[in-house]
Amino acid sequence: MQISREDLVYSKVVIEFVAVAGEYCSFLEQTGGFAKKDFVDKSRKILPLLYYKAVLIPPTEPFFEEGTERFVTEEEWYTIHDSIRTRLGSHDDYPEIFDPVARDTDDRVGGSIAENMADIYQDVKDFVMVYRMGTVELMNDALWECMQHFDQSWGQKLLNGLRALHNLIHGEKNLDDDDENDQEQNKGKRDTDNWIFTRRQKLWNKDDEG
């Protein structure tokens, strides 16, 4: 027997996913309060938990034809991204991670932990905000959208970022070093053309014009 939308959105697996997603967002909103090593350690613990809770979500179908409301603004995305990049400094970039989301190329590309985590933040924060409205149909659709984005984008970004974080902890990087030059090195590095938020913003603008 197929589970009803109401039973689904209030099920234990969904409630637990909401809780972990909320914790992840709160954690990133407090990035500046962590030392670099503590931030990396906390990140590598919460990311696999978020992934685990996401894969337990049963499938559902959207109720409304239009998408749900967006809450994360471009400025908020920048704030989260920049705070992570400032905290990680020269340890933010990682090389040679294959990104299957970039479907137009078979090349191996470099990545950014900050970009990955901010993109995840955008999707799960939007989900949590809509879910908290308490309307079953909206909660269902927010869950469906979040899981679609998980399958197509942020699930892989999570795994790529987690691999990089693992290497920071168990590799030869000295995370106890404050890297005093990191903040200066990161100034003026907002090349946003390929960031997921910017890509989506351009698509939304085109849709509005149409």
C-alpha positions as CSV (number, residue, x, y, z in Angstrom):
1,M,0.0,0.0,0.0
2,Q,1.4,3.4,-1.0
3,I,2.0,5.8,1.9
4,S,0.0,9.0,2.0
5,R,1.6,12.4,1.6
6,E,0.7,13.2,5.2
7,D,2.1,10.0,6.6
8,L,5.3,10.6,4.5
9,V,6.0,14.2,5.5
10,Y,5.5,13.4,9.2
11,S,7.3,10.0,9.1
12,K,10.4,9.3,11.2
13,V,12.8,9.3,8.3
14,V,11.7,12.7,7.1
15,I,11.6,14.3,10.5
16,E,15.2,13.0,11.1
17,F,16.3,14.4,7.7
18,V,14.7,17.8,8.6
19,A,16.6,17.8,11.9
20,V,19.9,17.0,10.4
21,A,19.3,19.5,7.5
22,G,18.5,22.2,10.0
23,E,21.6,21.4,12.1
24,Y,23.7,21.6,8.9
25,C,22.4,25.0,8.0
26,S,22.8,26.3,11.6
27,F,26.4,25.0,11.6
28,L,27.3,26.9,8.4
29,E,25.7,30.0,9.7
30,Q,28.1,29.9,12.6
31,T,31.2,29.1,10.5
32,G,33.1,32.1,11.9
33,G,33.0,30.7,15.4
34,F,35.1,27.7,14.6
35,A,38.8,27.2,14.3
36,K,39.8,25.8,10.9
37,K,40.5,22.3,12.3
38,D,37.3,22.2,14.3
39,F,35.3,23.3,11.3
40,V,36.8,20.6,9.1
41,D,36.2,18.0,11.8
42,K,32.6,19.0,12.3
43,S,32.0,19.1,8.5
44,R,33.2,15.6,7.9
45,K,30.9,14.3,10.6
46,I,27.7,16.1,9.6
47,L,28.0,15.6,5.8
48,P,27.8,11.8,5.9
49,L,25.0,12.0,8.3
50,L,23.1,14.3,6.0
51,Y,23.8,11.9,3.1
52,Y,22.6,8.9,5.1
53,K,19.4,10.6,6.1
54,A,18.7,11.7,2.5
55,V,19.0,8.2,1.0
56,L,16.4,6.8,3.4
57,I,13.7,9.2,2.1
58,P,11.0,7.2,0.2
59,P,10.0,8.5,-3.2
60,T,7.1,10.9,-3.7
61,E,5.5,12.9,-6.4
62,P,4.8,16.6,-6.5
63,F,1.3,18.0,-5.8
64,F,1.6,21.4,-7.4
65,E,2.8,22.1,-11.0
66,E,4.9,25.1,-10.0
67,G,8.0,24.9,-7.8
68,T,8.1,25.8,-4.1
69,E,9.2,29.2,-2.7
70,R,12.9,30.1,-2.6
71,F,14.3,31.6,0.6
72,V,18.1,31.7,0.2
73,T,19.1,34.9,-1.5
74,E,22.1,35.4,-3.6
75,E,23.7,37.6,-0.9
76,E,23.0,34.9,1.7
77,W,24.7,32.3,-0.6
78,Y,27.7,34.6,-0.9
79,T,27.8,35.0,2.9
80,I,27.9,31.3,3.5
81,H,30.4,30.6,0.7
82,D,32.8,33.4,1.7
83,S,32.7,32.5,5.4
84,I,33.7,28.9,4.6
85,R,36.3,29.9,2.1
86,T,37.8,32.4,4.6
87,R,37.8,29.8,7.3
88,L,39.5,27.1,5.1
89,G,41.8,29.5,3.3
90,S,44.3,27.7,1.1
91,H,42.8,24.4,2.1
92,D,39.5,25.1,0.3
93,D,40.5,24.1,-3.2
94,Y,41.0,20.5,-4.0
95,P,42.2,18.9,-7.3
96,E,41.2,16.1,-9.6
97,I,37.7,15.2,-8.5
98,F,35.5,14.0,-11.3
99,D,32.2,15.9,-11.4
100,P,29.5,14.0,-13.2
101,V,27.2,17.0,-12.8
102,A,29.3,18.7,-15.5
103,R,27.7,16.5,-18.2
104,D,29.2,18.3,-21.2
105,T,32.8,17.3,-20.5
106,D,34.8,14.2,-19.5
107,D,37.5,16.3,-18.0
108,R,38.6,16.1,-14.4
109,V,38.1,19.4,-12.6
110,G,39.2,21.1,-9.5
111,G,36.7,21.8,-6.8
112,S,36.0,24.1,-3.8
113,I,34.7,22.8,-0.5
114,A,33.1,26.2,0.2
115,E,31.2,26.1,-3.1
116,N,30.0,22.5,-2.5
117,M,28.8,23.2,1.0
118,A,27.1,26.5,0.1
119,D,25.3,24.8,-2.8
120,I,24.1,22.1,-0.4
121,Y,23.1,24.8,2.1
122,Q,21.0,26.5,-0.6
123,D,18.9,23.4,-1.4
124,V,18.4,22.1,2.2
125,K,17.7,25.6,3.7
126,D,15.0,26.2,1.1
127,F,13.6,22.8,1.9
128,V,13.6,23.3,5.7
129,M,12.0,26.7,5.4
130,V,9.1,25.4,3.2
131,Y,8.7,22.3,5.4
132,R,8.3,24.4,8.5
133,M,5.2,26.1,6.9
134,G,3.3,23.0,8.0
135,T,1.1,22.5,4.9
136,V,1.2,18.9,3.8
137,E,1.2,19.6,0.1
138,L,4.0,22.2,0.3
139,M,6.0,20.0,2.6
140,N,5.6,17.1,0.2
141,D,6.7,19.2,-2.8
142,A,9.6,20.7,-0.9
143,L,10.8,17.2,0.0
144,W,10.4,16.1,-3.6
145,E,12.4,19.0,-5.0
146,C,15.1,18.6,-2.4
147,M,15.4,14.9,-3.3
148,Q,15.5,15.7,-7.0
149,H,18.4,18.1,-6.4
150,F,20.1,15.5,-4.2
151,D,19.9,13.0,-7.0
152,Q,21.0,15.4,-9.7
153,S,23.5,17.7,-7.9
154,W,24.1,18.1,-4.2
155,G,24.5,14.5,-3.4
156,Q,27.6,14.3,-5.6
157,K,28.8,17.6,-4.3
158,L,28.6,16.3,-0.8
159,L,30.6,13.2,-1.6
160,N,33.3,15.3,-3.5
161,G,33.6,17.7,-0.6
162,L,33.7,14.9,2.0
163,R,36.6,13.3,0.2
164,A,38.5,16.6,0.2
165,L,37.7,17.0,4.0
166,H,38.9,13.5,4.7
167,N,42.2,14.2,2.9
168,L,42.6,17.4,5.0
169,I,42.3,15.4,8.2
170,H,44.3,12.4,7.3
171,G,46.7,13.9,4.8
172,E,49.8,15.9,5.3
173,K,48.0,19.3,5.7
174,N,48.7,21.3,8.9
175,L,45.3,22.5,9.9
176,D,46.7,23.9,13.1
177,D,48.4,26.6,11.0
178,D,46.3,29.7,11.0
179,D,47.5,30.5,7.4
180,E,47.6,34.2,8.1
181,N,47.7,35.0,4.4
182,D,44.5,33.1,3.6
183,Q,42.2,36.0,4.0
184,E,44.3,38.2,1.8
185,Q,44.6,35.5,-0.8
186,N,40.8,35.0,-1.0
187,K,40.0,38.7,-1.5
188,G,38.6,39.4,-5.0
189,K,38.2,35.7,-5.9
190,R,34.4,35.8,-6.6
191,D,34.4,34.3,-10.1
192,T,30.8,33.3,-9.9
193,D,30.0,32.3,-13.5
194,N,29.9,28.6,-12.7
195,W,28.4,28.7,-9.2
196,I,25.1,26.8,-9.0
197,F,23.2,29.7,-7.5
198,T,24.3,32.0,-10.3
199,R,23.3,29.5,-13.0
200,R,19.9,29.0,-11.4
201,Q,19.4,32.7,-11.0
202,K,20.0,33.2,-14.7
203,L,17.5,30.5,-15.5
204,W,14.9,32.0,-13.3
205,N,15.4,35.4,-14.9
206,K,15.0,33.9,-18.3
207,D,11.8,32.2,-17.2
208,D,10.4,35.5,-15.8
209,E,11.2,37.3,-19.1
210,G,9.4,34.6,-21.0
